[in-house]
Amino acid sequence: MEWRWGASRKFETKARLVLALFTILSFISLIRILDLQVTKESEIAEKIERNFDRISLIKVPLYRGSIKDANDRELALSVPTLAVYAHPDTSRLNNKDMLIEGLSKLTGIPARNIRKRIESGAKRPIKILSGIDKDLKDKLKSLIVKTKNTRYLGIQEEYTRLYPNGSIASNTIGFVGVDGKGLEGMEYLLNDYLGGGYSRALMYINGGLGKIYLHPLKGMLGEEKDVLLTLDVGVQNILEKLRDDIVRSWRPRKVSIILLDLTNGYILGLATYPYFDPNNFQSYPPDKLRNFAVTDVFEPGSIMKPFFIAWALEKGYITTNFWVNTGNGRIKVYDRYVRDPKRLGTIILRDVLVHSSNIGTIEVAKYLNKRDVEELLETFHMNKRFSIFPGEANPQLPDFNYPANILYSSIGQGIAFNTLNIAVAFGGLATGKILQPHIVKEIVSSEGKVVYRAEPEVLKDRVISEGTLRWLNRVLTKVVEDGTGHRARSRYFTIAGKTGTSQKFDFERGEYSRDKVVTYFAGFFPATDPRFVAVIVVDEPKGKKLYGGEVSAPYFKKLAEQVAFYYGLKPDKLKK
């Protein structure tokens, strides 16, 4: 039978129509599957196995709300980026060396790192690059075409978390993991508000042809909100520069500096050492990722003295005209001796604080009982944490049934607090009120609606009487003007504060160390009208004269002056 061209054309046309119809039906089936909301990976796999050679689900980081400072400056944000995926069988890649070198030049990522990912031997789709600038998309496509890898490489749009200020406030902000969820700091604490996480995309793999096809699944988007912290980047920079100066001069193990606004309890700045860059947090050991101002507690030393003395005054056990005989500067307290830095003889109560007398404070503390001390700590909120940061440590309190523990606690031994606890309590000595501290200022929805705003909250309206408050203000100012805190004295602003030095307990030897100390300065300013309270803690400084007045006090002066001028306060010590 003769085969005619016309018959061939008719048969071919019919065949094409049937093939086209089959292709359309298959494509519709594919679209229905690709549009499924991902609920259970096993259910999806079961449905798609019947239609395709192989399907893989890959995680795609989603948009996450921004973290900003109090003035709307971004501290953490999600930026649209690109990721490059490879077919599981990377031996199929063409011109591999040319491809790797090209990707390295485009992204700045070392070629050896890219090669390591490509040659990882994984049996699933390989994410060889991520976080690539979207502007490079056309160049990436050109490189893939040029190296003849269109079958084996795919480009996926995603979001990458970026910290534009690098290490600024890193221990407070924290970071997110590869799954787009916060792992430390505010990123962790506020996961439910910031949103993010990841969606999934389907990667269609044709094993025979070595071809891949990426298709994002719809949905998985939540209600992401922006978070404004109470931190002020300008203040944070001041604190971090001071921290860096302390580290250079004293080579300490740790540093924490915190500054609070006494009008609303806002934490305006919080600097710690060690710190890290959240853009590259994987390069740091875990112990550098914590916020030491809240996760670590230290014995406060002489910082405790004004609290115990103020409480003895409040209880009426003593008056401001109380005199103390400190003897030869050495006294035995139960099983060990306590000394003063120098012999002070018989001194009035004011000078117990001005010269930081251990013996004088212990003589005052002898009037207090267990109930008194527990009431003191409750009133100043020093017996519990605030729970506004992840990993906040509880205060460590001794058993006050033993009188010795009351006496040692009065000079800051055997009792320990984190830096935040001390700052809030010292603010009570400044204003007579205990304010709830805040680190989150506002939470704002994607529509711009404020769903949360931190309002000033007074936890204790009057911790000590007005008379005791005024007396303490004068005495703590004199500590700075003429006493152990004279290195914190400013020519512009009146500063009230207290030095502190505590020996660290050596658990191996069962005694306090002779060479490892923690130095403090806690204070408020301007003393004539307290606006700010701050604390500087330096753990294990190295050098000579390791006292709070030598190590921490000079930096408090700089902090007070720079912060006061930053906020436009007029000097209260200059003659008008």
VENCOR-V829885 format. One record per residue. N is the residue number from 1. RES is the residue in one small letter. PHI is phi in degrees with one decimal (* if undefined). Layout:
BEGIN
n:N res:RES phi:PHI
n:N res:RES phi:PHI
END
This chain:
BEGIN
n:1 res:m phi:*
n:2 res:e phi:-82.3
n:3 res:w phi:-91.0
n:4 res:r phi:-102.5
n:5 res:w phi:-59.2
n:6 res:g phi:-62.2
n:7 res:a phi:-64.8
n:8 res:s phi:-60.5
n:9 res:r phi:-64.9
n:10 res:k phi:-64.7
n:11 res:f phi:-63.3
n:12 res:e phi:-65.1
n:13 res:t phi:-63.7
n:14 res:k phi:-61.9
n:15 res:a phi:-62.6
n:16 res:r phi:-65.7
n:17 res:l phi:-63.6
n:18 res:v phi:-63.0
n:19 res:l phi:-63.8
n:20 res:a phi:-63.7
n:21 res:l phi:-61.3
n:22 res:f phi:-63.1
n:23 res:t phi:-64.6
n:24 res:i phi:-63.4
n:25 res:l phi:-62.1
n:26 res:s phi:-65.8
n:27 res:f phi:-66.1
n:28 res:i phi:-61.6
n:29 res:s phi:-63.0
n:30 res:l phi:-63.6
n:31 res:i phi:-62.4
n:32 res:r phi:-60.4
n:33 res:i phi:-70.8
n:34 res:l phi:-67.7
n:35 res:d phi:-87.1
n:36 res:l phi:-63.7
n:37 res:q phi:-72.6
n:38 res:v phi:-75.3
n:39 res:t phi:-118.0
n:40 res:k phi:-132.5
n:41 res:e phi:-61.1
n:42 res:s phi:-65.7
n:43 res:e phi:-66.3
n:44 res:i phi:-64.1
n:45 res:a phi:-57.7
n:46 res:e phi:-62.7
n:47 res:k phi:-74.6
n:48 res:i phi:-90.6
n:49 res:e phi:-60.6
n:50 res:r phi:-75.8
n:51 res:n phi:-109.6
n:52 res:f phi:-131.5
n:53 res:d phi:-61.0
n:54 res:r phi:-162.8
n:55 res:i phi:-125.7
n:56 res:s phi:-122.9
n:57 res:l phi:-99.5
n:58 res:i phi:-117.6
n:59 res:k phi:-83.1
n:60 res:v phi:-124.6
n:61 res:p phi:-56.9
n:62 res:l phi:-96.3
n:63 res:y phi:-66.3
n:64 res:r phi:-131.7
n:65 res:g phi:-58.7
n:66 res:s phi:-85.4
n:67 res:i phi:-108.2
n:68 res:k phi:-128.2
n:69 res:d phi:-83.8
n:70 res:a phi:-63.4
n:71 res:n phi:-105.6
n:72 res:d phi:72.0
n:73 res:r phi:-90.2
n:74 res:e phi:-72.9
n:75 res:l phi:-108.2
n:76 res:a phi:-149.3
n:77 res:l phi:-149.0
n:78 res:s phi:-101.4
n:79 res:v phi:-117.8
n:80 res:p phi:-68.3
n:81 res:t phi:-137.9
n:82 res:l phi:-122.0
n:83 res:a phi:-127.7
n:84 res:v phi:-114.0
n:85 res:y phi:-110.6
n:86 res:a phi:-119.2
n:87 res:h phi:-57.4
n:88 res:p phi:-53.6
n:89 res:d phi:-91.7
n:90 res:t phi:-73.2
n:91 res:s phi:-67.4
n:92 res:r phi:-77.5
n:93 res:l phi:-59.5
n:94 res:n phi:-91.6
n:95 res:n phi:45.9
n:96 res:k phi:-58.0
n:97 res:d phi:-63.3
n:98 res:m phi:-63.1
n:99 res:l phi:-63.4
n:100 res:i phi:-63.8
n:101 res:e phi:-62.7
n:102 res:g phi:-64.7
n:103 res:l phi:-63.6
n:104 res:s phi:-64.8
n:105 res:k phi:-66.4
n:106 res:l phi:-69.5
n:107 res:t phi:-102.5
n:108 res:g phi:81.8
n:109 res:i phi:-83.1
n:110 res:p phi:-53.8
n:111 res:a phi:-59.9
n:112 res:r phi:-64.2
n:113 res:n phi:-68.6
n:114 res:i phi:-66.8
n:115 res:r phi:-62.2
n:116 res:k phi:-61.2
n:117 res:r phi:-66.7
n:118 res:i phi:-64.2
n:119 res:e phi:-98.4
n:120 res:s phi:-71.4
n:121 res:g phi:80.5
n:122 res:a phi:-66.6
n:123 res:k phi:-102.4
n:124 res:r phi:-129.7
n:125 res:p phi:-53.3
n:126 res:i phi:-104.1
n:127 res:k phi:-87.5
n:128 res:i phi:-85.8
n:129 res:l phi:-146.0
n:130 res:s phi:-149.0
n:131 res:g phi:68.3
n:132 res:i phi:-85.0
n:133 res:d phi:-55.3
n:134 res:k phi:-61.2
n:135 res:d phi:-66.2
n:136 res:l phi:-90.9
n:137 res:k phi:-59.2
n:138 res:d phi:-63.9
n:139 res:k phi:-68.2
n:140 res:l phi:-62.8
n:141 res:k phi:-60.6
n:142 res:s phi:-62.1
n:143 res:l phi:-65.3
n:144 res:i phi:-63.6
n:145 res:v phi:-66.7
n:146 res:k phi:-60.8
n:147 res:t phi:-89.8
n:148 res:k phi:60.9
n:149 res:n phi:-123.4
n:150 res:t phi:-63.9
n:151 res:r phi:-76.3
n:152 res:y phi:-112.9
n:153 res:l phi:-125.1
n:154 res:g phi:-132.5
n:155 res:i phi:-109.6
n:156 res:q phi:-122.4
n:157 res:e phi:-80.5
n:158 res:e phi:-153.8
n:159 res:y phi:-119.2
n:160 res:t phi:-120.3
n:161 res:r phi:-79.5
n:162 res:l phi:-125.5
n:163 res:y phi:-117.0
n:164 res:p phi:-64.5
n:165 res:n phi:-98.9
n:166 res:g phi:62.8
n:167 res:s phi:-81.9
n:168 res:i phi:-57.4
n:169 res:a phi:56.8
n:170 res:s phi:-60.7
n:171 res:n phi:-70.0
n:172 res:t phi:-87.8
n:173 res:i phi:-69.3
n:174 res:g phi:83.7
n:175 res:f phi:-162.3
n:176 res:v phi:-111.6
n:177 res:g phi:-89.3
n:178 res:v phi:-66.5
n:179 res:d phi:-88.7
n:180 res:g phi:80.4
n:181 res:k phi:-107.4
n:182 res:g phi:-66.9
n:183 res:l phi:-113.7
n:184 res:e phi:-145.4
n:185 res:g phi:61.3
n:186 res:m phi:-64.2
n:187 res:e phi:-58.6
n:188 res:y phi:-76.8
n:189 res:l phi:-62.0
n:190 res:l phi:-107.1
n:191 res:n phi:-50.2
n:192 res:d phi:-65.3
n:193 res:y phi:-91.2
n:194 res:l phi:-72.1
n:195 res:g phi:73.9
n:196 res:g phi:89.1
n:197 res:g phi:76.8
n:198 res:y phi:-148.8
n:199 res:s phi:-102.2
n:200 res:r phi:-135.9
n:201 res:a phi:-124.7
n:202 res:l phi:-90.1
n:203 res:m phi:-109.2
n:204 res:y phi:-85.2
n:205 res:i phi:-120.7
n:206 res:n phi:-101.4
n:207 res:g phi:-61.0
n:208 res:g phi:-66.2
n:209 res:l phi:-89.3
n:210 res:g phi:69.5
n:211 res:k phi:-105.0
n:212 res:i phi:-122.4
n:213 res:y phi:-143.2
n:214 res:l phi:-99.0
n:215 res:h phi:-142.1
n:216 res:p phi:-68.9
n:217 res:l phi:-85.6
n:218 res:k phi:-78.6
n:219 res:g phi:88.0
n:220 res:m phi:68.5
n:221 res:l phi:-93.7
n:222 res:g phi:-106.7
n:223 res:e phi:-98.4
n:224 res:e phi:-79.1
n:225 res:k phi:-124.3
n:226 res:d phi:-88.7
n:227 res:v phi:-120.3
n:228 res:l phi:-102.4
n:229 res:l phi:-85.1
n:230 res:t phi:-80.4
n:231 res:l phi:-62.2
n:232 res:d phi:-112.9
n:233 res:v phi:-56.8
n:234 res:g phi:-61.3
n:235 res:v phi:-68.3
n:236 res:q phi:-58.9
n:237 res:n phi:-63.4
n:238 res:i phi:-60.0
n:239 res:l phi:-65.6
n:240 res:e phi:-72.8
n:241 res:k phi:-67.5
n:242 res:l phi:-65.2
n:243 res:r phi:-57.0
n:244 res:d phi:-63.6
n:245 res:d phi:-62.8
n:246 res:i phi:-62.4
n:247 res:v phi:-63.2
n:248 res:r phi:-65.6
n:249 res:s phi:-82.8
n:250 res:w phi:-119.5
n:251 res:r phi:45.4
n:252 res:p phi:-79.7
n:253 res:r phi:-79.4
n:254 res:k phi:-147.3
n:255 res:v phi:-141.1
n:256 res:s phi:-139.5
n:257 res:i phi:-131.9
n:258 res:i phi:-136.4
n:259 res:l phi:-131.7
n:260 res:l phi:-120.4
n:261 res:d phi:-87.3
n:262 res:l phi:-77.4
n:263 res:t phi:-89.0
n:264 res:n phi:-143.3
n:265 res:g phi:80.9
n:266 res:y phi:-69.3
n:267 res:i phi:-83.7
n:268 res:l phi:-85.5
n:269 res:g phi:-158.9
n:270 res:l phi:-152.1
n:271 res:a phi:-117.4
n:272 res:t phi:-134.9
n:273 res:y phi:-139.2
n:274 res:p phi:-70.1
n:275 res:y phi:-138.6
n:276 res:f phi:-152.9
n:277 res:d phi:-102.3
n:278 res:p phi:-65.0
n:279 res:n phi:-69.2
n:280 res:n phi:-141.8
n:281 res:f phi:-62.5
n:282 res:q phi:-64.7
n:283 res:s phi:-84.1
n:284 res:y phi:-112.1
n:285 res:p phi:-67.8
n:286 res:p phi:-56.0
n:287 res:d phi:-71.4
n:288 res:k phi:-93.2
n:289 res:l phi:-95.4
n:290 res:r phi:-82.8
n:291 res:n phi:-97.2
n:292 res:f phi:-64.8
n:293 res:a phi:-68.2
n:294 res:v phi:-124.9
n:295 res:t phi:-87.3
n:296 res:d phi:-112.4
n:297 res:v phi:-113.4
n:298 res:f phi:-135.4
n:299 res:e phi:-70.4
n:300 res:p phi:-83.6
n:301 res:g phi:60.0
n:302 res:s phi:-68.5
n:303 res:i phi:-58.4
n:304 res:m phi:-76.7
n:305 res:k phi:-58.3
n:306 res:p phi:-62.4
n:307 res:f phi:-68.7
n:308 res:f phi:-67.9
n:309 res:i phi:-67.7
n:310 res:a phi:-61.2
n:311 res:w phi:-71.1
n:312 res:a phi:-64.4
n:313 res:l phi:-66.3
n:314 res:e phi:-61.6
n:315 res:k phi:-78.7
n:316 res:g phi:78.1
n:317 res:y phi:-74.5
n:318 res:i phi:-138.3
n:319 res:t phi:-123.4
n:320 res:t phi:-69.1
n:321 res:n phi:-95.1
n:322 res:f phi:-69.2
n:323 res:w phi:-110.5
n:324 res:v phi:-127.8
n:325 res:n phi:-93.8
n:326 res:t phi:-88.8
n:327 res:g phi:59.7
n:328 res:n phi:-91.4
n:329 res:g phi:84.2
n:330 res:r phi:-148.1
n:331 res:i phi:-142.7
n:332 res:k phi:-92.7
n:333 res:v phi:-113.5
n:334 res:y phi:57.1
n:335 res:d phi:-97.8
n:336 res:r phi:-147.3
n:337 res:y phi:-94.6
n:338 res:v phi:-120.6
n:339 res:r phi:-124.6
n:340 res:d phi:-97.0
n:341 res:p phi:-58.9
n:342 res:k phi:-152.3
n:343 res:r phi:-71.9
n:344 res:l phi:-114.2
n:345 res:g phi:68.9
n:346 res:t phi:-91.6
n:347 res:i phi:-130.3
n:348 res:i phi:-80.0
n:349 res:l phi:-52.8
n:350 res:r phi:-54.6
n:351 res:d phi:-75.4
n:352 res:v phi:-59.1
n:353 res:l phi:-82.7
n:354 res:v phi:-59.0
n:355 res:h phi:-101.3
n:356 res:s phi:52.9
n:357 res:s phi:-79.8
n:358 res:n phi:-66.3
n:359 res:i phi:-65.7
n:360 res:g phi:-61.1
n:361 res:t phi:-67.1
n:362 res:i phi:-63.9
n:363 res:e phi:-63.5
n:364 res:v phi:-70.3
n:365 res:a phi:-64.1
n:366 res:k phi:-63.1
n:367 res:y phi:-79.7
n:368 res:l phi:-92.9
n:369 res:n phi:-111.5
n:370 res:k phi:-55.0
n:371 res:r phi:-63.1
n:372 res:d phi:-60.5
n:373 res:v phi:-67.0
n:374 res:e phi:-65.1
n:375 res:e phi:-67.2
n:376 res:l phi:-58.4
n:377 res:l phi:-66.7
n:378 res:e phi:-65.8
n:379 res:t phi:-62.7
n:380 res:f phi:-92.3
n:381 res:h phi:55.8
n:382 res:m phi:-101.6
n:383 res:n phi:-107.2
n:384 res:k phi:-156.1
n:385 res:r phi:-87.2
n:386 res:f phi:-95.5
n:387 res:s phi:59.4
n:388 res:i phi:-107.0
n:389 res:f phi:-124.8
n:390 res:p phi:-70.6
n:391 res:g phi:76.7
n:392 res:e phi:-61.6
n:393 res:a phi:-89.5
n:394 res:n phi:-74.6
n:395 res:p phi:-59.5
n:396 res:q phi:-106.3
n:397 res:l phi:-114.9
n:398 res:p phi:-81.5
n:399 res:d phi:-83.9
n:400 res:f phi:-81.8
n:401 res:n phi:-66.7
n:402 res:y phi:-96.1
n:403 res:p phi:-54.8
n:404 res:a phi:-59.6
n:405 res:n phi:-67.3
n:406 res:i phi:-65.9
n:407 res:l phi:-66.9
n:408 res:y phi:-67.0
n:409 res:s phi:-62.8
n:410 res:s phi:-64.6
n:411 res:i phi:-108.7
n:412 res:g phi:77.9
n:413 res:q phi:-114.1
n:414 res:g phi:75.9
n:415 res:i phi:-140.2
n:416 res:a phi:-144.4
n:417 res:f phi:-139.6
n:418 res:n phi:-84.7
n:419 res:t phi:-63.6
n:420 res:l phi:-62.3
n:421 res:n phi:-56.9
n:422 res:i phi:-65.8
n:423 res:a phi:-62.9
n:424 res:v phi:-65.0
n:425 res:a phi:-64.0
n:426 res:f phi:-67.5
n:427 res:g phi:-61.7
n:428 res:g phi:-65.7
n:429 res:l phi:-72.0
n:430 res:a phi:-84.9
n:431 res:t phi:-116.1
n:432 res:g phi:83.5
n:433 res:k phi:-125.4
n:434 res:i phi:-105.9
n:435 res:l phi:-98.1
n:436 res:q phi:-66.8
n:437 res:p phi:-75.0
n:438 res:h phi:-127.5
n:439 res:i phi:-114.1
n:440 res:v phi:-101.7
n:441 res:k phi:-89.3
n:442 res:e phi:-147.0
n:443 res:i phi:-124.1
n:444 res:v phi:-120.9
n:445 res:s phi:-73.2
n:446 res:s phi:-65.2
n:447 res:e phi:-88.9
n:448 res:g phi:88.7
n:449 res:k phi:-87.6
n:450 res:v phi:-77.4
n:451 res:v phi:-97.1
n:452 res:y phi:-152.5
n:453 res:r phi:-139.6
n:454 res:a phi:-74.3
n:455 res:e phi:-106.6
n:456 res:p phi:-56.6
n:457 res:e phi:-131.9
n:458 res:v phi:-91.0
n:459 res:l phi:-81.7
n:460 res:k phi:-136.8
n:461 res:d phi:-78.3
n:462 res:r phi:-147.6
n:463 res:v phi:-85.2
n:464 res:i phi:-142.3
n:465 res:s phi:-67.8
n:466 res:e phi:-61.6
n:467 res:g phi:-65.3
n:468 res:t phi:-65.2
n:469 res:l phi:-62.0
n:470 res:r phi:-65.6
n:471 res:w phi:-63.5
n:472 res:l phi:-61.8
n:473 res:n phi:-58.7
n:474 res:r phi:-64.9
n:475 res:v phi:-69.7
n:476 res:l phi:-68.6
n:477 res:t phi:-68.5
n:478 res:k phi:-68.2
n:479 res:v phi:-56.2
n:480 res:v phi:-80.5
n:481 res:e phi:-74.4
n:482 res:d phi:-133.1
n:483 res:g phi:-111.5
n:484 res:t phi:-65.3
n:485 res:g phi:-99.8
n:486 res:h phi:-63.4
n:487 res:r phi:-74.2
n:488 res:a phi:-94.6
n:489 res:r phi:-67.6
n:490 res:s phi:-113.2
n:491 res:r phi:-84.1
n:492 res:y phi:-107.6
n:493 res:f phi:-127.1
n:494 res:t phi:-76.9
n:495 res:i phi:-121.5
n:496 res:a phi:-114.2
n:497 res:g phi:-172.8
n:498 res:k phi:-143.7
n:499 res:t phi:-82.2
n:500 res:g phi:-153.8
n:501 res:t phi:-138.4
n:502 res:s phi:-127.4
n:503 res:q phi:-73.3
n:504 res:k phi:-82.7
n:505 res:f phi:-78.9
n:506 res:d phi:-93.4
n:507 res:f phi:-70.1
n:508 res:e phi:-69.2
n:509 res:r phi:-92.3
n:510 res:g phi:71.5
n:511 res:e phi:-154.6
n:512 res:y phi:-73.3
n:513 res:s phi:-69.4
n:514 res:r phi:-90.3
n:515 res:d phi:-124.6
n:516 res:k phi:-107.1
n:517 res:v phi:-133.5
n:518 res:v phi:-120.3
n:519 res:t phi:-110.3
n:520 res:y phi:-131.4
n:521 res:f phi:-145.0
n:522 res:a phi:-119.6
n:523 res:g phi:-164.7
n:524 res:f phi:-137.3
n:525 res:f phi:-159.9
n:526 res:p phi:-62.4
n:527 res:a phi:-65.0
n:528 res:t phi:-71.1
n:529 res:d phi:-156.9
n:530 res:p phi:-54.7
n:531 res:r phi:-116.5
n:532 res:f phi:-131.4
n:533 res:v phi:-127.0
n:534 res:a phi:-145.2
n:535 res:v phi:-137.0
n:536 res:i phi:-120.1
n:537 res:v phi:-119.7
n:538 res:v phi:-123.5
n:539 res:d phi:-95.1
n:540 res:e phi:56.5
n:541 res:p phi:-66.4
n:542 res:k phi:-122.1
n:543 res:g phi:144.7
n:544 res:k phi:-106.4
n:545 res:k phi:52.5
n:546 res:l phi:-85.7
n:547 res:y phi:-125.6
n:548 res:g phi:-57.5
n:549 res:g phi:-68.7
n:550 res:e phi:-94.3
n:551 res:v phi:-87.8
n:552 res:s phi:-89.7
n:553 res:a phi:-58.7
n:554 res:p phi:-59.4
n:555 res:y phi:-78.4
n:556 res:f phi:-67.3
n:557 res:k phi:-56.9
n:558 res:k phi:-63.1
n:559 res:l phi:-59.0
n:560 res:a phi:-61.8
n:561 res:e phi:-65.4
n:562 res:q phi:-66.9
n:563 res:v phi:-68.4
n:564 res:a phi:-61.8
n:565 res:f phi:-69.0
n:566 res:y phi:-58.8
n:567 res:y phi:-91.6
n:568 res:g phi:75.6
n:569 res:l phi:-74.2
n:570 res:k phi:-86.0
n:571 res:p phi:-55.2
n:572 res:d phi:-101.3
n:573 res:k phi:-106.5
n:574 res:l phi:-82.7
n:575 res:k phi:-67.9
n:576 res:k phi:-76.4
END
